[in-house]
Amino acid sequence: MRKIMASLDIGYNSIKFIVTETSRNNVYVLSSSITPNDSYSLETGINLDILETLLKKIISDTEGKLGITIRKTILTIPTSSASFTVNYARTNIKNEEHLVSVSDVSRVVNLAGKNVIQENMELVNITPLYFILDNGQKTLEPVNTFSKTLEVKALVTSSLKSDIYRMIEVLEHLGVSVIDISYDEIGEYFNSRDEETDKSNGIIVDMGYLSTRVSLFNKGILVNTCDIKVGGLNILKDISYVYKVSLNTAKEIYNSLGVASTKNASNLEKIEIKDKNGDKVIINQYNLSEVIASRIKEILSMAKKQINTLTKRKISYIICTGGIANLRDFDLLCIDVFSKNVKVSHVSTIGIRDNRYASSYGLIKWYDYNAKLKNYDYSILSLEEQEEFSREEKETKNSSNSIIGKVFDYFFEN
């Protein structure tokens, strides 16, 4: 079975949608898109009708590009309303040998999620921290051990139902079912995951459009998070205020001339714009970088303070990510604030060389990781649809000796 998966990340500023194929531990991007999220405004929040129209076009365009029908997707949800609860549960091992089975593990883990979630919250995940056998021994792998009872200490995560259901309802109205949900920070983690992060405590600082999220991970498990209500929008507001331009014009200035640090900014690179009064204004890159760097430093410094409220333990790594990380020399400010144990997460996969894809791309890796643990295959396409998709690929390759054909050779024959 070809492991084809879709991942949808609905952010306040933009909507990211990717379709991938996973093969031999590599994730290949078949289609990707970033669309401005016109359904959201600061004054009224999310307009679900506009959101549905946007998603309908995004999905339709992707289907037309790939020649497939998309009926399933993974969905990211924000950690801003996440609740974390540590709970214990115990079950008896009922077989005569008292040999712990997979079903015993599944049963006790599910019990850990009972009666700990508030009525307005929805269960997102139950993560076992460790299991306890009847002799008091702690283990991460209880299957095939002997014990009369099995106890688990688990981290139970939940989120506001309103954050989840309204998105799912919009997608279901379009004929697309959500096969799994997870937090955007989980995606960010799996985008940067390595042996070090899986063995230690660390922080991910995600600089978003409306807020900056600081998340604590312990050996790959998201254990706590907090929101700072300052983000990319505040940078645009600063530019708008300093140069007396609209937010839309501020965004154009940011995209065309913006850099994160004054260190390598140029006095020679300039753009000419008109302010709100219609007067001409010449902006050079160095002066603009002073405005941008000042706000980014403030945000990173606020994030640094929040780390001390999340944990008193030693932090082995800090990963900075988010759309702002696309700015040139962003890493210089991160090192300046956090010291040298910080790194900037970059998405460098062919087809999505943009940090705004970090969450949606990382969640594909997260889903594949869980599928391997549970030993099951997956795909958003049925076997018949996969055969048709493969047939169309071969026709595309054989139609000419073009670069496209060579790309298909690389992705689907190797």
C-alpha angles and dihedrals in degrees: 000000000000110000101227116166140173126212127194125196114184107195128177092249102031145004118234120198126176136173117202144175120219118209130164092349091307124114115214120195114228097175137000137177140175115201127183109250102234090168093078130074131168091234102048106017120219121356103208094198092057090043091054091051091050094048092046091057094043093052093041092051091049092048090051092049095050100030093234138111115243113213101152138046145163113245128209119215127194120259090217092100096033119136122200123203129174111215139172128218135177135199136181120245101232104188117099094244092050088227111161112236135192090257090054090054092047091049096051093045091053090049089057089064095054123109096354101094124087119237095252092050132084125214111249104171146347112210118190111224093187142326127237124214124208091264091058095255115146119219141167093209111046097161112118093012120123118246138135091219136025123207128186134199106207140177109229116201126192139168138201111287089225091060090055110031100052092055092046092049092053091051094045089052086058091050095255119126124206108233095185141358132206141161121278089235090060087058091048089052095050090048089060100029120137139148092282095053092048092057104041149041117272148158133236116201110197113190105203134176100267102017146008118238123209112197130186119215125190113195091332096316121117103230105165143359141183135194128228110199094224126090147129093322089064090057089053090048090052091052090046092052098044096047097031095236135132122268090253091054090045089056091052090051091048093049096045103040109010124127126168100229137042091220097089099017117126131228088202098060107085143161130198120222139163120245126219090279093053093251119140115250125188114208122192123202096242095056091045091051090056089059094046097042093050093057095041091051090051092051093047091048090052089050090051091055091050091056089067091054092051098050144357092201125104113277114219098188143011119201120194118200144149135100092301088063087073088074115104114255094014087133091062092062092045091054090045092055104033103026126233100315089078128094134182116236114230130189105219102162116129109265097024109053091155128099091222087077093058096103100042092044093045092052090059087057090046092052092048090048092054092045090056092049091052093040099233135131122230143188138157087226127072119235090259091051091048091053090050091047091051091048092052090049091054091049089051092050095046095046092081144342089257129143088254090062091051091050091053089048090055097047102039107028100044 
